[in-house]
Amino acid sequence: MSNKVITLERYIIEGERSHPGATGNFSGVLRDLSLAIKIIWREVTKAGLVNILGMAGSENIHGESQKKLDIFADETIFKAMDHTGHLAVMGTEEHDDILPIPDKYPIGKYVLLFDPLDGSSNIEANVSVGTIFSVYRRISQVGKGMLMDCIQPGYKQIASGYVVYGSSTMLVYTTGDGVHGFTLDPSIGEFLLSHENIRIPSRGKIYSVNEGNYRYWTDGVKKYIKHLQEEDAPTHRPYSARYIGSLVADIHRTLLYGGIFLYPADTRFPDGKLRLMYEGNPLAMIVEQAGGAAVDGSRRILDVVPTRLHQRTPVFMGSIDDVADCQRFVCAGC
């Protein structure tokens, strides 16, 4: 049995060696991002001890009150990535427009989109929060990156990932060759490979949805949830309900245990509530790479052609058999 310790840095380098034409620029994006994540982790873990909890007195583009920790995480990622020469442009859930690279720094060929602190409304209750990120190649040819670089379909992602800041801090990412998880060892300050080639079960026993929104759902979604609550031994029903309310934490559990996560459209949010570019696409890529499925109810999320930076989408993702069952109900109710 091998007992070698594999750090995130080593894993990235070894992956680079398997691609003879690699320049190291893309690997640099992941390394720089991992540093920002460690800084955010440091602040999240001591949030109750410093003046970083509570509201910042401002709102983001979605009209949501910003927490101090949201702003800190947003600025940390930007400042860790803006000067490296790897990126052409960035986009974040917290800002209305794209974030250009400052004039004094070189321009690269990659695009970074990120949700700096998902689930931050739960931070004061000591519930897990997270960071979500997505990487594309720029499609504009020269100069600074443009909006067109940031609103590409999800299938064009070259990497995506998330971080869970919980009882342990775990980074999960894919570059299109499986899904791998790294757990932060605080004693040495390194992410160590802990979950190689994560595979989601083809069917699970858990569904995850905010049932407080039940009255706003379509008939198809309502019927599907009732279906999951009915007893049927061959398909593990009734399913158990588990909903944390932090998207990253709910998806992470679904990835490891199987089942389905839903955030459907409803009468208040007919286009869905989750953001396609910052949440839907990166998580859909991870779930698909782990052998699962991710749809908006009628089509694969990664096939959606976006028209807006902050476009919203319904989300149904998880075990492939569970998502297929869900689609039959949801489409029947369309």
N, C-alpha and C positions, 0 to 999 in steps of 0.2 A: 504494500500500500504506500502510495506517495504521500509524504507529509510536507512537501514544499509549500512555502508561503508565497502566494501570488497577490501582489498589490495591484491596484488599478493601473498604476503607471506601467508596471511590467506587462500586464495584460494588453494594454494599448500598444506598447512597443512590439510585443510578439505578434499582435494582429497586423501591425504595419509591415512586419517582415514577410508576412504571407502574401503581401501585395507588392511585388517588385517595383512597380511604378509609383509607389507612394512617395510623396514629398515631405511628409511630416506635418504639413499645415493642418490637416483635419485632426490628426492626433493632438496637435497643440490646442485646438479648440476644446477638446474634452479635458485636457490637463488644466487649462486655465479655468474652465468651468468648475472643476472639482475643488480648486482653491476657494472660489467664491462660496461654494456649498459649505466648506468647512467653516468659513467666517460666519455664515448665516447660522449654522448649527451651534456655534459658540454663543451667539446672542440668544437663540431660541432656548437653549438649556439654562440660561441665567436670566430669562426674561422677567421673572418675578422679583429679582434682586436689584434690577436697575430700572431706570425711568424709560422703559421701552414698551410697556404695556399701555393699553388705552387708546383713545381716538386721537388722530393727528389734527382734527378740525378741518379736513378737506375731503373731497370726493374724487373717485376716479372717473373715467370716461363713461362707465356704466351707471353712474349715479349712486355708487355704493360708498359708504363712509370708509375712509382709509384708516387702517391701524398704523401706529408708529412703526411696528415691525414690518408691515407691508412696504412702507417707504424705504426702510433700511435695507430690506432684501432686494428691492428693485434697484436701488443705487449701488449696492454692493456688486451685483452681477454686471451692471453696466460698466462700472469702473474697473472691474477685473478683466473685461473683455474689449474695451474700446481702443486700447493702445497696442494690441498684440500684432496687428497686421494680418490677422487671419480673416477678419469679418469685413463685409461690405456695408452692412446695415443690421440693425436690430429692431425688434418689435416686442412690446410688453403689454400685458393686459391692463396695466395701470396708466397707459398713455394713449391719447386719442390718435396720434399720428406715429409714423415710423421714427426711430431714433437713429439719426445719421452718425457716422463716425466723425469725431471732432477733426477739424482741418489740419491740426498739427500732427496727426497720426496717419500711418500708411493704410491703404485700402486693400482688403483681401477678397477672396472669392466665395466666401460662405455667408450664410444668413442665419442669425440666431433669433428664434422667437421663444418667449418664456412667460410663464405665470410665476412670479417670484415667490409668492407665499400663499398657496392654495389652502383654504380652510382656516384662514387666520381669525375668523370670528370665534373659533373654538379655543384659541390659545390661552385665554384666561381661565378656562376650565381644565387646562392641562391635557387636552385631547390632541392626538397626533395631527400635525400639519405637514405640508410638503411643498416642493418645487417641481414644476413641470417644464421641460424644454424640448425644442425641436430644431433640427439643423437642415438647411437646404443649400444647394449650390445656387449662386446668383444666376439670373438669366439675362440681366442687362449686361452690356458688353464693356462699357468704360465708365470711369468716374465713380462717384458715390452710388451706393445702392439706392434703389427706388422702390415705390410701393409695389410694383409688379413682381419684385423679387420676394416680397413677403406674403403674397396671396396666391401661392402655387397650390395645386391639389396635393392632398396628403400622400399620394403614392410616389411623389417626387422627393419625399424626405430621404435624406441619407443617414439620419440618425434621430433617435428620440429617446427620452428617458424621464425618470422622475426620482425624487428623493423623498423618503418618509422620515420625518423627524419625530421619532416615537420613543419607546422604551430602549430601542437602539436606533441608530441612524443608518439607513440603507439606501444606496444608490442602485437603481435598476435601469439598464439601458440596452438598446439594440442598435446595430449598424446594418441590419438586414441579414444577419447571420446568427439568428437565435437571440435569446434574451438572457442576460446575465446579471446577477445581483452581487453587490459588494457592501459589506458591513464595515462601518467606521470603528476602528479600534482607537479609542481616545488616548490610550496610554502611549501610543507611538504616532498618533495623528495620521494614520494611513487607512484607506479603504482596502479591505482584504476580500478576495473572492470567497464568497460563502454560498452562493446559489448559482451554479453553472448550468446553462442550458435549461432554464425554467420552462416547464410544459404544463399548460392548464388542462385539467381533466376534461374529457369530452362532455361530461355531464356532471353537475354538482348537486348539492342539497340545500343551497342557500340562495335567497333572492334579496337584493338590496335596492330599496327605493324609499323615497319619502312619502309614506302613506298618508301624511297629513294633507297631501294635494289630491287625494282620491276623487273628491267631488268635481275637480276641474278636468279630469282625464276623459279621453274618448272611451266609448263603450268597449272597443277592442282591448285597450289596456286594462280596463276594469275586469273584463272577462278573463284575461290572462292571469291576473293576480288571484282571482277566485279559483282558477284552475290549479294554481300552485298550492293553494291551501286545501285542496281536496285530497283525500287519501287514495293512493295508488302505489302499491309496493314496487312494481317493476320499474317505475320511473322515480323512485325515492320520495314520492309525494306522501304527506304534505312537506313542503320545503320549510326551512327555518328562515325567519326574517332577521336580517342584520343590517342596520343602517347607522353609520357613524356620523355622517354629515360632513366629513372631510373627503373630498373626491379621491385624492391620492390614496388615503387609507382604505377606502371602500374598494377601489380597484386593486390595490395590493393584495387584500384578502381574497378577492375573487380570482386573481391570477394564481394564487397558491392553492386555494381550496376548491376552485371551480364554482359553478353557478352563474348567476347573471346580475349585472348592475343595470338599472334603468334610470334615466332622467328624461321622461317623455315630454313631448309638446303637450300643452293643455290650453284651456280657453283664455288664460292670461298671457301665455307665451306660445303663440301658435307656431313660431319658428323654432321653438326649443329655448332653453336657457343657457346651456353650456356653450362656451366659445369654441368654434370649429378650429381655429388656428392655434389656440393656446392650450386647449384641453382635448377636444375631440380627436384631432389628427394625431398628436403624439401618443396618446393612450391607445388609439385604435391600432397604430403601427406595432406597439408593444404586444397588445393582445393577439393580433394576427400572427406575429412572429413566434408567439408561444403556442400556436396551434388553435387559438380561439377565433371568434368572429366579432365584428363591430359594425353595426348598421344604424341608419337613422330611422328605421322603420320599414323603408321600402328599397333602400340601396346601401351599398357599401360606403361607409363614411369616407374612406380614402379616395373614392372616386368622385366625390363632390368637387365641383369647380367653384372656388370661392370668388366672390365679387367685392367683398368688403373685409377690411382688416379685423373688424370685431364681429364678424358674422356669427350667428348662433346656430345651434343644431340640436335636434333630439338625439339621445344616445341610448343604445341598447347594446351592451357588450359583455362578453364572458365566454363560457363554454359553448362550443360550436353547436351541440345538440339543443341546448337551452335557448340559444339565440334563434335557431331555426324554428323551434316551437313558438317562441314569442312572435316571430314575424307572421306566422299563420293567423294568430289572433289579431295582431295589430293591423295587418293589411285587410283582414276581413272587416274590420271596423272603420276602414278609411272611407 
